[in-house]
Amino acid sequence: MNKRILSTVEVAKILGISRQAVLKKIQTGDIKAEKQGRNFVINSGHVSEILGKVLTSKRKKEIERAVDKTIREYGQTLKLLGQE
């Protein structure tokens, strides 16, 4: 993605969904977009976040919580496995 902004059609192709699905995601706030004239444009950086190429702080916190929960619940088992 060398372009800074993308059209809804381009984003739909990248995500493998329809243009209408992209518009619905824009309406629900799942995809951040700006209106230019009659069309929406999407920052390519936001598409990278959607695709998971960029680790956002929100996603990082989710991962940290999952790791903490795993250690709390399975810590002793993990220690025993590490000794083998």
mmCIF file of the C-alpha atoms, coordinates in Angstrom:
data_MODEL
# 
_entry.id   MODEL 
# 
loop_
_atom_site.group_PDB 
_atom_site.id 
_atom_site.type_symbol 
_atom_site.label_atom_id 
_atom_site.label_alt_id 
_atom_site.label_comp_id 
_atom_site.label_asym_id 
_atom_site.label_entity_id 
_atom_site.label_seq_id 
_atom_site.pdbx_PDB_ins_code 
_atom_site.Cartn_x 
_atom_site.Cartn_y 
_atom_site.Cartn_z 
_atom_site.occupancy 
_atom_site.B_iso_or_equiv 
_atom_site.pdbx_formal_charge 
_atom_site.auth_seq_id 
_atom_site.auth_comp_id 
_atom_site.auth_asym_id 
_atom_site.auth_atom_id 
_atom_site.pdbx_PDB_model_num 
ATOM 1  C CA . MET A 1 1  ? 0.000   0.000   0.000  1.00 0.00 ? 1  MET A CA 1 
ATOM 2  C CA . ASN A 1 2  ? 2.027   2.882   -1.272 1.00 0.00 ? 2  ASN A CA 1 
ATOM 3  C CA . LYS A 1 3  ? -0.890  5.321   -1.464 1.00 0.00 ? 3  LYS A CA 1 
ATOM 4  C CA . ARG A 1 4  ? -1.719  7.397   1.578  1.00 0.00 ? 4  ARG A CA 1 
ATOM 5  C CA . ILE A 1 5  ? -5.497  7.264   1.044  1.00 0.00 ? 5  ILE A CA 1 
ATOM 6  C CA . LEU A 1 6  ? -7.661  4.566   -0.486 1.00 0.00 ? 6  LEU A CA 1 
ATOM 7  C CA . SER A 1 7  ? -11.162 4.478   -1.921 1.00 0.00 ? 7  SER A CA 1 
ATOM 8  C CA . THR A 1 8  ? -13.884 2.221   -0.576 1.00 0.00 ? 8  THR A CA 1 
ATOM 9  C CA . VAL A 1 9  ? -13.523 0.018   -3.662 1.00 0.00 ? 9  VAL A CA 1 
ATOM 10 C CA . GLU A 1 10 ? -9.780  -0.406  -3.048 1.00 0.00 ? 10 GLU A CA 1 
ATOM 11 C CA . VAL A 1 11 ? -10.347 -1.208  0.635  1.00 0.00 ? 11 VAL A CA 1 
ATOM 12 C CA . ALA A 1 12 ? -13.027 -3.738  -0.303 1.00 0.00 ? 12 ALA A CA 1 
ATOM 13 C CA . LYS A 1 13 ? -10.582 -5.520  -2.614 1.00 0.00 ? 13 LYS A CA 1 
ATOM 14 C CA . ILE A 1 14 ? -7.846  -5.536  0.043  1.00 0.00 ? 14 ILE A CA 1 
ATOM 15 C CA . LEU A 1 15 ? -10.166 -6.897  2.744  1.00 0.00 ? 15 LEU A CA 1 
ATOM 16 C CA . GLY A 1 16 ? -11.932 -9.317  0.412  1.00 0.00 ? 16 GLY A CA 1 
ATOM 17 C CA . ILE A 1 17 ? -15.383 -7.923  1.129  1.00 0.00 ? 17 ILE A CA 1 
ATOM 18 C CA . SER A 1 18 ? -17.946 -5.950  -0.844 1.00 0.00 ? 18 SER A CA 1 
ATOM 19 C CA . ARG A 1 19 ? -17.987 -2.178  -1.145 1.00 0.00 ? 19 ARG A CA 1 
ATOM 20 C CA . GLN A 1 20 ? -21.310 -2.166  0.716  1.00 0.00 ? 20 GLN A CA 1 
ATOM 21 C CA . ALA A 1 21 ? -19.694 -4.077  3.592  1.00 0.00 ? 21 ALA A CA 1 
ATOM 22 C CA . VAL A 1 22 ? -16.970 -1.428  3.733  1.00 0.00 ? 22 VAL A CA 1 
ATOM 23 C CA . LEU A 1 23 ? -19.618 1.312   3.866  1.00 0.00 ? 23 LEU A CA 1 
ATOM 24 C CA . LYS A 1 24 ? -21.401 -0.511  6.712  1.00 0.00 ? 24 LYS A CA 1 
ATOM 25 C CA . LYS A 1 25 ? -18.106 -0.803  8.607  1.00 0.00 ? 25 LYS A CA 1 
ATOM 26 C CA . ILE A 1 26 ? -17.586 2.926   8.109  1.00 0.00 ? 26 ILE A CA 1 
ATOM 27 C CA . GLN A 1 27 ? -21.071 3.628   9.492  1.00 0.00 ? 27 GLN A CA 1 
ATOM 28 C CA . THR A 1 28 ? -20.478 1.435   12.559 1.00 0.00 ? 28 THR A CA 1 
ATOM 29 C CA . GLY A 1 29 ? -17.064 2.972   13.153 1.00 0.00 ? 29 GLY A CA 1 
ATOM 30 C CA . ASP A 1 30 ? -15.085 -0.217  12.503 1.00 0.00 ? 30 ASP A CA 1 
ATOM 31 C CA . ILE A 1 31 ? -13.312 1.561   9.651  1.00 0.00 ? 31 ILE A CA 1 
ATOM 32 C CA . LYS A 1 32 ? -12.282 5.193   10.068 1.00 0.00 ? 32 LYS A CA 1 
ATOM 33 C CA . ALA A 1 33 ? -12.969 7.226   6.939  1.00 0.00 ? 33 ALA A CA 1 
ATOM 34 C CA . GLU A 1 34 ? -13.307 10.808  5.793  1.00 0.00 ? 34 GLU A CA 1 
ATOM 35 C CA . LYS A 1 35 ? -15.892 12.088  3.388  1.00 0.00 ? 35 LYS A CA 1 
ATOM 36 C CA . GLN A 1 36 ? -14.504 13.792  0.276  1.00 0.00 ? 36 GLN A CA 1 
ATOM 37 C CA . GLY A 1 37 ? -17.340 15.053  -1.839 1.00 0.00 ? 37 GLY A CA 1 
ATOM 38 C CA . ARG A 1 38 ? -19.777 12.172  -2.272 1.00 0.00 ? 38 ARG A CA 1 
ATOM 39 C CA . ASN A 1 39 ? -17.198 9.481   -1.505 1.00 0.00 ? 39 ASN A CA 1 
ATOM 40 C CA . PHE A 1 40 ? -15.338 8.185   1.499  1.00 0.00 ? 40 PHE A CA 1 
ATOM 41 C CA . VAL A 1 41 ? -11.554 7.825   1.642  1.00 0.00 ? 41 VAL A CA 1 
ATOM 42 C CA . ILE A 1 42 ? -9.678  5.643   4.089  1.00 0.00 ? 42 ILE A CA 1 
ATOM 43 C CA . ASN A 1 43 ? -6.159  6.185   5.396  1.00 0.00 ? 43 ASN A CA 1 
ATOM 44 C CA . SER A 1 44 ? -3.972  3.260   4.307  1.00 0.00 ? 44 SER A CA 1 
ATOM 45 C CA . GLY A 1 45 ? -2.517  3.071   7.812  1.00 0.00 ? 45 GLY A CA 1 
ATOM 46 C CA . HIS A 1 46 ? -5.936  2.243   9.209  1.00 0.00 ? 46 HIS A CA 1 
ATOM 47 C CA . VAL A 1 47 ? -6.312  -0.586  6.692  1.00 0.00 ? 47 VAL A CA 1 
ATOM 48 C CA . SER A 1 48 ? -2.998  -1.992  7.907  1.00 0.00 ? 48 SER A CA 1 
ATOM 49 C CA . GLU A 1 49 ? -4.379  -1.987  11.454 1.00 0.00 ? 49 GLU A CA 1 
ATOM 50 C CA . ILE A 1 50 ? -7.490  -3.812  10.287 1.00 0.00 ? 50 ILE A CA 1 
ATOM 51 C CA . LEU A 1 51 ? -5.359  -6.428  8.578  1.00 0.00 ? 51 LEU A CA 1 
ATOM 52 C CA . GLY A 1 52 ? -3.324  -6.863  11.747 1.00 0.00 ? 52 GLY A CA 1 
ATOM 53 C CA . LYS A 1 53 ? -0.053  -5.661  10.257 1.00 0.00 ? 53 LYS A CA 1 
ATOM 54 C CA . VAL A 1 54 ? 0.251   -2.987  12.924 1.00 0.00 ? 54 VAL A CA 1 
ATOM 55 C CA . LEU A 1 55 ? 0.000   -3.844  16.604 1.00 0.00 ? 55 LEU A CA 1 
ATOM 56 C CA . THR A 1 56 ? -2.167  -1.132  18.114 1.00 0.00 ? 56 THR A CA 1 
ATOM 57 C CA . SER A 1 57 ? -1.992  -0.271  21.793 1.00 0.00 ? 57 SER A CA 1 
ATOM 58 C CA . LYS A 1 58 ? -5.526  -1.643  22.219 1.00 0.00 ? 58 LYS A CA 1 
ATOM 59 C CA . ARG A 1 59 ? -4.554  -4.974  20.665 1.00 0.00 ? 59 ARG A CA 1 
ATOM 60 C CA . LYS A 1 60 ? -1.344  -5.057  22.718 1.00 0.00 ? 60 LYS A CA 1 
ATOM 61 C CA . LYS A 1 61 ? -3.372  -4.669  25.941 1.00 0.00 ? 61 LYS A CA 1 
ATOM 62 C CA . GLU A 1 62 ? -5.704  -7.490  24.851 1.00 0.00 ? 62 GLU A CA 1 
ATOM 63 C CA . ILE A 1 63 ? -2.707  -9.764  24.303 1.00 0.00 ? 63 ILE A CA 1 
ATOM 64 C CA . GLU A 1 64 ? -1.186  -8.817  27.666 1.00 0.00 ? 64 GLU A CA 1 
ATOM 65 C CA . ARG A 1 65 ? -4.478  -9.611  29.437 1.00 0.00 ? 65 ARG A CA 1 
ATOM 66 C CA . ALA A 1 66 ? -4.659  -12.989 27.702 1.00 0.00 ? 66 ALA A CA 1 
ATOM 67 C CA . VAL A 1 67 ? -1.088  -13.823 28.695 1.00 0.00 ? 67 VAL A CA 1 
ATOM 68 C CA . ASP A 1 68 ? -1.717  -12.759 32.309 1.00 0.00 ? 68 ASP A CA 1 
ATOM 69 C CA . LYS A 1 69 ? -4.854  -14.909 32.457 1.00 0.00 ? 69 LYS A CA 1 
ATOM 70 C CA . THR A 1 70 ? -2.992  -17.912 31.020 1.00 0.00 ? 70 THR A CA 1 
ATOM 71 C CA . ILE A 1 71 ? -0.186  -17.539 33.549 1.00 0.00 ? 71 ILE A CA 1 
ATOM 72 C CA . ARG A 1 72 ? -2.679  -17.193 36.420 1.00 0.00 ? 72 ARG A CA 1 
ATOM 73 C CA . GLU A 1 73 ? -4.648  -20.264 35.378 1.00 0.00 ? 73 GLU A CA 1 
ATOM 74 C CA . TYR A 1 74 ? -1.865  -22.499 34.077 1.00 0.00 ? 74 TYR A CA 1 
ATOM 75 C CA . GLY A 1 75 ? 1.276   -21.103 35.701 1.00 0.00 ? 75 GLY A CA 1 
ATOM 76 C CA . GLN A 1 76 ? 2.111   -24.188 37.728 1.00 0.00 ? 76 GLN A CA 1 
ATOM 77 C CA . THR A 1 77 ? 1.535   -26.482 34.744 1.00 0.00 ? 77 THR A CA 1 
ATOM 78 C CA . LEU A 1 78 ? 3.749   -24.308 32.565 1.00 0.00 ? 78 LEU A CA 1 
ATOM 79 C CA . LYS A 1 79 ? 6.520   -24.457 35.177 1.00 0.00 ? 79 LYS A CA 1 
ATOM 80 C CA . LEU A 1 80 ? 6.308   -28.239 35.296 1.00 0.00 ? 80 LEU A CA 1 
ATOM 81 C CA . LEU A 1 81 ? 6.404   -28.471 31.526 1.00 0.00 ? 81 LEU A CA 1 
ATOM 82 C CA . GLY A 1 82 ? 9.454   -26.206 31.488 1.00 0.00 ? 82 GLY A CA 1 
ATOM 83 C CA . GLN A 1 83 ? 11.319  -28.564 33.794 1.00 0.00 ? 83 GLN A CA 1 
ATOM 84 C CA . GLU A 1 84 ? 10.933  -31.541 31.441 1.00 0.00 ? 84 GLU A CA 1 
# 
